[in-house]
Amino acid sequence: MAKFAIFLVLLVAASFVAGDVNRRRRRKKKPMDPDVQQLVDNLWKLDSDRASSGKDFELCYQGDAHEGGDQAPNPLICKMNPKVLNETIYQAFTALFDNYNPIEGKAEHITEQEIAENNRLLDLVLASDCMKATHAMLKKKGKASNDVAQFRAKLYTLWFGPYSRRSSAKTLDSSGFEHVFMGEINGRKHNIGGFHNWIHLYSEEKAGRLNYLGYLKKTSSPLIFNFRFTWHGVLKPIGSAFFGTSPEFEMSLYTAIYMMGFNHAKITLDGITVTITCWPINGNRNIGTCYPSVL
């Protein structure tokens, strides 16, 4: 009996050591693949629908949000060329803006029209040079099927497949697209989940539902910065987004980082060091989040 007790103690101790090793392995950052950075450089060159700062839009950063309160009495996007939103890809993208309930935990009622709008956007993104380059790299790495139809089905599930935001619930209240681009009010630590798109920010700011409170960290380029805002009166203490980039660029970039298995990918984009964070959800079947940051 004594020998058996000692054996159990040693077995438990060994399991703790093994578990600790596995946890350390999971926490270890995956080194950046040079092929991914090469793709990022290529995506930047291929983004023909990107809007130009100064010509197509202008950012008014105003005050430092670290000071507290509302440090920005004026809108963040203080100039927008209406021709940008008339482009085909932007029209297909904005068509999805009224398809989602922003409250986490409230089931989404997905209509046939909304499914058609999802497919319209996805078809345009797949036809873009950005997503073609992404698919080529993922095929090379053995991360995606050579078959375009299978790749399309994978992307639909990743971005538009509905899932429950909370593992303990069965309510289909979220999707990768909704979280990343539209945002969700969740009542947890950061109040607002996702919401990392400049066109949706502009739309909500113009409608009076979003109030930009000031910048948190700026860079030498209007491409990206971190900021603070309220949406439907709820605070997002740390927000981030690309500015000027097209929907096909963002979906292609996030798809590449996600499918390559990076949780945190430090990339260089137009001379700016950016961290892309991506996490899976729903048993790795869907995108839980993807977003850029300079913090």
N, C-alpha and C positions, 0 to 999 in steps of 0.2 A: 504493500500500500504506500509506504514512504517513497519507494522508487517511482511509483506511478505519479505521486503528487509532484515529485521533482521534475518528472518528464513533462507534466502539464505546465508547470511554471516556465520551463525552458521553451516549450512550444509557444506559449502566449508571448513570451519575450521576443522570440524569433519573429512572430507575426507582427509585433509592433515595429521591429526594426525593418522588416520588409515593407510594411505600410509606409513608414517614414521615407524609405528610399524611393518608393513609388510616388509619394507626394512630391519629393524633391525633383524627381524626373518630370512630373507634370508641370511644376513651376518653372523648370528650366526653359529659357527662351530659345525658340527655334532660330538658328542662324538664317539670315536673309539669303535667298537664292539669287544669284546674279541674273538669272533668266527672268525673274520677276521684276527686278529693277529695269532690265532692258525692255520688258513689256510696258512698264509704267512710262518710260521715255517715249515709247512708240505710241501709246495711247494719247499722250499729250500732243504729239504731232498730228495724230489722226482725228482729233476732236474738232471737226470742221464746223460744228454747230455751237462752239463755245462763244459766249458773249464777251465783248471787249470792254474792260474797265475804262471809263472816261467817254467812250463812244456810245456804248449800249447801256451802261449802268454806272452809277456812282455811289460809293459808300460814304456816309457821314458818321464817323466813329464817335464824335463828341466826347463825353467824359469817361473817366475811369470808374468802372462799376465797383471796384474795391472800396471806394469812398462810401458806399452804401446809398440806399435810396435810388431815385431816378436821376441818373446823370446824363440823360439824353432826351431833351424835350422834343426833338425832331425825329422823324423816321430814320432808320438805319439805311435803307435803300432809298436815297433821296432823289435818284434819277433812274428812269427805266425807259428804254426805247421800246415802244409798243410793237415794233416789227419783230422783236425777239419772240414774243409770245404768240405771234402769228405763224411762226415756223411750224412745220408739220409735227416734228417730234415734241415740241413744247405744247402744242394743242392736244396731242395724244396723252401727254403726261398730265396736264392740268385737268383733263377730262375725268381723272380718277379722284380729284380732290374732294368731291362730295359723296364719295362711296363709303366713307368710314365713320363710325361712331368713335369720338375721341376718348370716351371713358373706358378704361380697362375694366374688364369684368362684364361688360355689356355685349351680348352676342351680336355678331355682325350678320345682317340679313343680306346675303349675296344674291343679286338678281341676275337674270340672263343678260341684261344690258351691261351690267358691271363686269361680268365674265368676258363679254365681247370687247369691252374697253381694255381689260387686262391683256387680252390676246392682241389687240391692235397695237398697244404699246410694245409688247414683247416682240411682235413681228418686226416692228421698226428697229428695235434695238438689235435684234439678231441680224438684220440686214445691214447694219452699220459696220464700217471698217473697224471700229473699236471692238465690238463683240466678236467679229471674225478673227481679229488678232488674238483676243483672249482665248477663244476656242482653240486656235492653232497651238498656243502655248500649253494649254491644259491637255490637249491630245499628246503633245510631245512628252509631257511629264507623266502620262498615264493616269491623269486625274479626270478625264472626260471621255465619253464615247466618241468614236469617229463619226457615228451616225448623227446627222444634224437633228433628225426628229427626236432621237433619244436625248440629245443635249437640250433641245427645247423643252421637252417634258421635265427634265431635271431642273431647268431654270424656273419653269412655272411653279413647281413644287417649292423650290427654295424661296421664291419671292412672293408668290400669291397663294400658296397652300395655306388654308386657315388652321390655326392651332390655338390651344389655350395658353395664355400667358403664365398661368400658375399651374404647376404640375398636379396640384391637389384638386383642381377644378376640371370640369369637362366642357365648360363654355368656350365655344370657338370665337374668341374675341380679338384675335390678332393675326398678323401675317408679317413676313419680313418687310414687304413694301410699306405697309402701314406704319410699322415701328420706325424704320429708318427714315422714310421721307415725310410721312404725315405727322407722326408723334402720337403719344398716348398719355393721358392723365391717369396716374396710378395711385396717388396718395401715399406713396412710400418715400424712402429717403430723399430721392431727387425729384419727387413730385411729378415730373414729366419725363417719360421715357422716349428716347429717340428724338425725332424732329431735327434732322440734319440736312435740310435742303433749302437752298437760297430762294428758289422760285416759290415754294410753299410759304416760306417766311414772308416774302414780298406780298403774296396774296393775302395772308392773314393780317399783316401789318396794314395793308390798304383797307381791309374790311373792318379794322378797328378791334380785332380780337387778340392781336399780339402787340405788346408794348416793349420795345427795345430799351434796356436800362443802361447800357454802356459797355465798353470793351473790358476784357480781362487780360488778354495778351495779344498784341498786334505783331505782325511781321513786316518785312520790307516790301511785301506784295499784298495787293487786295485779294489774292487768291484764297487765303484762309486766315482766320483769326478766331479766338475764343471770346465769348461774350455772355451776357446775362439778359434774360427777358422773362416776361410773364405772358402766359397764353390762357385765355379764358379766365384771367385773374389768378392763375396758378404760377408759381415761380419755378423757373428753370435756372438753378444757380450757376451752372456751367454748361454753356451751349457751344456748339461748333458746327461749321459748315464750310464747304467750298463755295466760292462765289464766281459766277460766270461759266462754270463747267456745265456741260449738257447732260441730260438724263442718260444718254447712252454711254457717256464717259463714266459717270458715277456707277451705274449698274455693272459696267464691264470691269471697272477697277475693283469694286467690292466683291464681285463674283470671283475674280482671279485670286484675291487674297483669301477669301473664304474657302474656295475649293482646293487651294494649295495647303490648307491646314494651319494658317497663321492666326493666332489670337492677337498678337501685337506685331505689326510689320512696320519697321522704320524705313521709309522710302524717301527719295529726293524727287521733288516735283517742281519743275521750273525754278530750280535753285533753292527751294525751300525744303527743310527737313520736316517731314510730316509722319506722324504715327497713325497707322490705320488699325483700328481695333475691330475685331470680328469675333462673335461668339455664336455657336449653334444653339438650337433649342429643339424640343420635341424629339429626343432620341437622335439628334444629328440630322433630322430630316428637313429642317427649315433653318433659315437665317434668323437668329434671335436679335442680333444687332450688328451693324457695321457703321463706323463713323471715323472721321478724321480729327486730329487734334494737334495742337502745337504746344500744349502744356507739358 
